[in-house]
Amino acid sequence: MSVLIDNRQNIIKITPDVEAFVNKIINAVLEFENFDSDYEVSISFVDNDEIKELNRQYRNIDATTDVLSFPLLEFDRKSNNEPVIKDVLIDTEISLGDIVISTEKVIEQAKEYGHSQDRELAFLLVHGMLHLLGYDHIQESDEKIMFKKQEEILNLLNIKR
């Protein structure tokens, strides 16, 4: 198990407590999804300028966003919605991908929604992890599944608005 943290901003101090919190959230998502393989996830903390540039470069959207996910695996979703990794031989640690979070957006959205920065960070981590595990919210039916999972995971962690 590896959670690699890359801090490329100076808005929120990334302390050992923040790193432990990030690890706790990542592990909770993987446990919730019954994902028991060795894994690696990269979390990058950036400012609005950098996430805007990444959003423009990779999604062709010239705007800031709160979180971007870059999955490295493809999942088949069977009728029971259990994840099955496609065409991957697993004998070592699995790199699930990268999550990039704007710390400026963490602060802004926590204020906007009237909850703590910890709650906002947890929400963005859960959201990003579910994307790495093959969930999306483009279709309304998929959005319902993903958003329900987000709330269930946050409730299990007792992280409320």
C-alpha positions in Angstrom: 0.0 0.0 0.0 1.4 3.4 -1.0 -0.2 6.8 -1.0 2.3 9.2 -2.6 1.7 12.9 -1.8 3.1 15.6 -3.9 2.6 19.1 -2.5 3.0 21.8 -5.2 1.2 24.6 -3.4 1.6 26.8 -0.3 -2.0 27.6 0.5 -2.7 24.7 2.9 0.2 23.2 5.0 0.4 19.5 4.3 1.4 18.2 7.7 1.8 14.6 8.9 -1.8 14.9 10.3 -3.1 15.9 6.8 -1.1 13.0 5.3 -2.6 10.6 7.8 -6.1 12.0 7.0 -5.5 11.4 3.3 -4.4 7.8 3.9 -7.5 7.2 6.1 -9.8 8.4 3.3 -8.1 6.5 0.5 -8.1 3.3 2.6 -11.8 3.8 3.5 -12.8 4.0 -0.2 -10.8 0.9 -1.1 -12.3 -1.1 1.9 -15.8 0.1 0.9 -15.2 -1.2 -2.6 -13.7 -4.5 -1.4 -10.4 -3.6 -3.1 -7.8 -5.7 -1.3 -4.9 -5.7 -3.7 -1.7 -3.9 -3.1 -2.1 -0.4 -4.6 -0.4 2.9 -5.2 -2.2 6.2 -5.5 -0.7 9.6 -6.2 -2.3 12.7 -4.6 -1.1 16.1 -5.8 -2.0 19.3 -4.0 -1.9 22.3 -6.4 -3.2 25.9 -6.7 -5.9 27.1 -9.0 -3.5 28.2 -11.7 -2.0 24.7 -12.0 -5.3 22.8 -11.9 -6.8 25.2 -14.5 -3.8 24.4 -16.8 -4.2 20.7 -16.3 -7.9 20.9 -16.9 -7.3 22.8 -20.2 -4.5 20.5 -21.2 -6.2 17.1 -20.5 -10.0 18.0 -20.7 -9.9 20.9 -23.1 -11.8 23.0 -20.5 -10.2 26.4 -19.8 -11.4 26.8 -16.2 -10.4 26.0 -12.7 -11.9 22.8 -11.1 -11.6 21.3 -7.6 -10.4 17.8 -8.4 -9.0 15.9 -11.4 -8.5 12.1 -11.6 -6.2 10.3 -14.0 -7.0 6.6 -13.8 -4.4 4.1 -15.0 -6.6 1.1 -15.0 -9.8 0.3 -16.9 -12.6 -1.5 -15.0 -15.4 -3.7 -16.4 -18.6 -3.1 -14.5 -20.7 -6.3 -14.6 -24.4 -6.3 -13.9 -23.7 -6.5 -10.2 -21.5 -3.4 -10.5 -18.5 -5.1 -8.9 -15.2 -3.9 -10.3 -13.2 -6.3 -12.5 -9.8 -5.2 -13.7 -9.5 -5.7 -17.5 -6.5 -7.3 -19.0 -4.1 -6.7 -16.1 -1.8 -9.3 -14.7 -1.5 -8.6 -11.0 1.6 -9.7 -9.2 2.9 -6.5 -7.7 1.6 -3.2 -6.4 -1.1 -1.8 -8.6 -0.9 1.9 -9.6 -4.5 3.1 -9.6 -3.6 6.6 -10.9 -3.4 10.2 -9.9 -5.7 12.6 -8.1 -5.0 16.3 -8.3 -6.7 18.6 -5.8 -6.8 22.4 -5.8 -6.3 23.5 -2.2 -7.7 26.9 -3.1 -11.0 25.2 -4.1 -10.9 23.2 -0.9 -11.0 26.5 1.1 -13.5 28.2 -1.3 -16.0 25.3 -1.4 -15.8 24.6 2.4 -16.9 28.2 2.9 -19.5 28.0 0.1 -21.1 24.8 1.5 -20.7 25.8 5.1 -18.7 22.8 6.2 -15.1 22.2 7.3 -12.1 22.1 5.1 -11.5 18.5 6.3 -15.0 17.6 5.0 -14.3 19.2 1.7 -11.0 17.5 1.3 -12.5 14.2 2.3 -15.3 14.6 -0.3 -12.8 15.5 -3.1 -10.6 12.5 -2.2 -13.6 10.1 -2.2 -14.8 11.5 -5.5 -11.4 11.2 -7.1 -10.9 7.7 -5.8 -14.2 6.5 -7.2 -13.1 7.9 -10.6 -9.9 5.9 -10.3 -12.0 2.8 -9.5 -14.0 3.2 -12.7 -17.0 5.2 -11.6 -18.3 8.3 -13.4 -21.2 10.7 -13.4 -21.7 11.5 -17.1 -25.0 9.6 -17.3 -27.7 10.3 -14.7 -27.9 6.6 -13.7 -24.1 6.5 -13.1 -24.2 9.7 -11.2 -26.8 8.3 -8.8 -24.6 5.3 -8.1 -21.4 7.3 -7.7 -23.0 10.1 -5.5 -24.7 7.5 -3.3 -21.3 5.8 -2.7 -19.7 9.1 -1.9 -22.3 9.8 0.8 -22.1 6.3 2.2 -18.3 6.4 2.5 -18.4 9.8 4.1 -21.1 8.7 6.5 -19.1 5.6 7.5 -16.2 7.9 8.3 -18.6 10.1 10.3 -17.7 13.1 8.1 -20.7 15.3 7.9 -21.6 18.6 6.3 
